[in-house]
Amino acid sequence: MGVRSAVVAVLAGALMAAGCSMPAAQGSPTPSATVFTPAHATAGDAIRDFFDIRPAVEQPIPFPHTTHIEKAMLKCTDYCHESVTKGPVAGLPGVKTCMICHDSIATDRPLIQKVTDYQKRGVDIPWKRVYGFTQAAHVRFDHSPHLRANVDCKTCHGDVAKGTVATRAVNHSMGFCVDCHRSKQASNDCLTCHF
């Protein structure tokens, strides 16, 4: 067992022991019903957040990035993540974006039929975000300066063109960002990224 795993196990045990040893006042409602708290619902959630442990994301449709990027020669910003050219967030494509092409292309394929089903029901595809910073990081990330500096998408997202479903290929730690900023001689002032 690694050091990180041992620390997580000890911390989890201590938190559970502390939580189990405090009896609730008789007749009082649960705190979550009466008081707002930014605390986590479980000790496990708190530990995962503290150590930035994130579960693998399962997408509703295994989007074939390689088909769209390598075979169809689309760029990330052509349709799917076009909002990145207009603002700070890359965004996730809505079903209408998919149907621009798939109203007539590959309509017999099961994945496209699933997309079409979302459109018929008037429901957007419930994509799950793969990347993003936790609130505790206090990071204000903006894609715009990275695009202006010609930072390739795969620098931060891995070679998505070679895969199917997007996964966390790059750990966006502070060290990763600081090293990249140093190598590109970009500002490392705290307020560049943090608020």
C-alpha positions in Angstrom: 0.0 0.0 0.0 1.4 3.4 -1.0 1.9 6.3 1.3 -1.0 8.2 -0.2 -3.3 5.2 0.3 -2.2 4.8 3.9 -2.8 8.5 4.7 -6.3 8.3 3.1 -7.1 5.1 5.1 -5.9 6.7 8.4 -7.7 9.9 7.7 -10.9 8.1 6.8 -10.8 6.0 9.9 -10.3 9.1 12.1 -13.1 11.0 10.5 -15.5 8.0 10.8 -14.6 7.5 14.4 -15.2 11.2 15.2 -18.5 11.1 13.3 -19.7 8.0 15.0 -18.8 9.1 18.5 -21.0 12.2 18.6 -24.6 11.3 19.5 -27.3 13.5 18.0 -29.5 15.4 20.3 -32.8 13.7 20.9 -35.6 15.0 18.8 -33.4 17.4 16.7 -33.7 17.2 13.0 -30.7 16.3 10.9 -28.4 19.2 10.4 -28.7 19.0 6.6 -32.4 19.6 6.8 -32.1 22.9 8.8 -28.7 24.4 8.2 -26.8 25.2 5.1 -23.2 23.9 5.2 -20.5 23.7 2.5 -19.4 20.4 4.1 -19.4 17.2 2.2 -22.2 14.7 2.5 -19.9 11.9 3.6 -16.4 11.5 4.9 -15.5 9.7 1.7 -16.5 12.7 -0.4 -14.4 15.0 1.8 -11.4 12.8 1.5 -11.7 12.4 -2.3 -12.1 16.2 -2.6 -9.1 16.9 -0.3 -6.8 14.5 -2.2 -8.3 15.5 -5.6 -9.3 11.9 -6.3 -11.9 11.8 -9.1 -13.8 8.9 -10.4 -13.6 8.0 -14.1 -16.4 9.7 -16.0 -18.9 7.6 -17.8 -20.4 9.3 -20.8 -24.0 8.6 -22.0 -22.6 8.0 -25.4 -19.1 6.7 -26.1 -18.2 9.6 -28.3 -15.7 8.6 -31.0 -13.2 11.5 -31.0 -10.9 9.6 -33.4 -13.7 9.4 -36.0 -14.4 13.1 -35.9 -10.9 14.5 -35.5 -8.8 12.1 -37.6 -11.2 10.8 -40.1 -13.6 13.7 -40.6 -10.7 16.2 -40.1 -12.7 18.4 -37.7 -10.9 20.6 -35.1 -12.0 20.6 -31.5 -13.3 24.2 -32.0 -15.2 23.6 -35.3 -18.5 22.5 -33.9 -18.3 20.6 -30.6 -16.3 23.1 -28.5 -16.8 26.2 -30.5 -17.7 28.3 -27.5 -14.0 28.3 -26.5 -13.4 30.8 -29.3 -16.1 33.1 -27.9 -15.4 33.0 -24.2 -13.5 31.4 -21.3 -15.3 28.0 -21.4 -14.9 25.3 -24.1 -18.5 24.0 -23.5 -20.0 20.6 -24.4 -21.9 20.1 -27.6 -25.7 20.0 -27.5 -27.7 17.4 -29.4 -28.5 20.1 -32.0 -24.8 20.5 -32.8 -24.5 16.7 -33.4 -27.6 16.8 -35.6 -26.1 19.4 -37.9 -24.2 16.6 -39.6 -25.9 13.5 -38.2 -29.3 14.4 -39.6 -28.0 12.8 -42.8 -24.6 11.2 -42.0 -24.3 7.6 -40.6 -28.0 7.6 -39.6 -28.0 3.8 -39.5 -25.4 3.5 -36.8 -26.5 2.6 -33.3 -24.6 5.5 -31.7 -26.2 8.0 -34.1 -29.6 6.5 -33.5 -29.1 7.1 -29.8 -28.2 10.8 -30.5 -31.3 11.0 -32.7 -33.4 9.6 -29.9 -32.2 12.4 -27.6 -33.3 14.9 -30.2 -36.7 13.3 -30.7 -37.3 13.5 -26.9 -36.2 17.1 -26.9 -33.5 16.3 -24.4 -29.9 17.4 -24.5 -27.2 14.7 -24.2 -26.2 14.6 -20.6 -22.4 14.8 -21.1 -20.3 14.6 -18.0 -17.4 17.1 -17.6 -14.0 15.4 -17.7 -11.8 18.3 -16.7 -12.4 21.2 -14.3 -11.1 22.5 -11.1 -12.7 22.0 -7.7 -14.1 25.0 -5.8 -11.3 24.6 -3.2 -8.7 25.3 -5.9 -10.0 28.8 -6.4 -8.9 28.7 -10.0 -10.4 30.9 -12.6 -9.5 29.1 -15.8 -9.9 30.9 -19.2 -9.2 29.1 -22.4 -8.8 32.4 -24.3 -5.2 33.3 -23.5 -4.2 29.7 -24.1 -5.7 29.8 -27.6 -4.1 33.2 -28.3 -0.7 31.7 -27.3 -1.3 28.8 -29.7 -1.3 26.1 -26.9 -2.4 22.9 -28.6 -5.5 21.3 -27.1 -3.5 18.0 -26.5 -1.1 19.9 -24.2 -3.8 19.9 -21.5 -6.2 17.3 -22.7 -3.9 14.6 -24.1 -4.1 13.2 -27.6 -7.9 13.0 -27.7 -7.7 12.4 -31.5 -6.3 8.9 -30.8 -9.1 7.8 -28.5 -12.8 7.4 -28.2 -14.3 8.7 -25.0 -12.4 11.6 -23.4 -10.7 10.6 -20.1 -8.5 12.6 -17.8 -5.2 12.1 -19.6 -3.4 15.0 -18.0 -3.5 15.9 -14.3 -4.2 19.6 -14.0 -2.2 20.1 -10.9 -0.7 23.5 -9.9 2.7 22.0 -10.7 1.6 21.1 -14.2 0.3 24.6 -14.9 3.3 26.4 -13.3 5.8 24.3 -15.3 4.0 25.0 -18.5 3.8 28.7 -17.8 7.6 28.7 -17.0 8.4 26.9 -20.2 6.3 29.3 -22.3 7.5 32.3 -20.3 3.9 33.1 -19.3 3.0 34.9 -16.1 3.2 32.9 -12.9 1.6 35.6 -10.8 -0.9 34.1 -8.4 -3.7 36.3 -9.7 -3.2 35.0 -13.2 -5.2 31.9 -12.3 -6.5 32.3 -8.7 -9.1 34.6 -7.3 
